[in-house]
Amino acid sequence: MSEKIAVIPCYNEASRLDFESFFSFLKENPDWSLLFVDDGSSDQTSLAIKENIRHDRCDLIRLYRNSGKAEAIRQGILVAASSAARYIAFLDADLATPLSGLIQVQKALEEKPDYSAALASRVRLAGTHIERKALRHYLGRVFATIVGSLFSFLVFDSQCGCKVFRNSSDLKALFEEKFISRWVFDVEILCRLFRKTKETAFFEVPIPEWKDKRGSKLSHLDFIRALFDLFRIRLRYPQKG
């Protein structure tokens, strides 16, 4: 059994999955496994995964009805957390966060044994290559400001699609309950983490590379829905202080 498992949610990704990168990752990192979760795709996503990554450290879960990214990740992590793996992660299928970034975030968590989770963070610093469309960048900063005003924890980038968790006895409980939102479930994860362990719940790791990929399933209308969901999450998880 691998020491580390990355859960990768997929929805109609048959033509976008970078199988060469996934295969190279498995070859170069024998302590990692990949668990793809096909979220009720209407294309040939599951078939493409089965045909292109025939590897003993690559598994596939198929959800027969589209339930959203949040539920796909939740189902995948529940399966992964039942294993003996020490670290469980999730990562976007389009590899906007490259696999090298995943390794960086996991190693950062390994170096801080008191923390439960590490979050990739898209911070534009000298020497980094963070490519985001201007509008999405500014909407993201507005979103982050609202998160900061509504919740007790401090986070710069809650929505980057790469997060790594220590597989403790609490991880399965963290994901047992379904999430309120299909898209901003990341904030709900942070609420659940913070409620349990406060200051040692999580920390952020600035990654050196991130790139907006074509075919994103988020629209500007989803941004409005996300704001509405934030207030629903705020009501579900009362804040202190």
Secondary structure, 3 states (H helix, E strand, C coil): CCCEEEEEEECCCCCCCCHHHHHHHHHHCCCEEEEEEEECCCCCHHHHHHHHCCCCCEEEEEECCCCCHHHHHHHHHHHHHCCCCCEEEEECCCCCCCHHHHHHHHHHHHCCCCCCEEEEECCCCCCCEEECCHHHHHHHHHHHHHHHHHCCCCCCCCCCCEEEEECCCCHHHHCCCCCCCCCCHHHHHHHHHHHHHHHHCEEEEECCEEECCCCCCCCHHHHHHHHHHHHHHHHHCCCCC
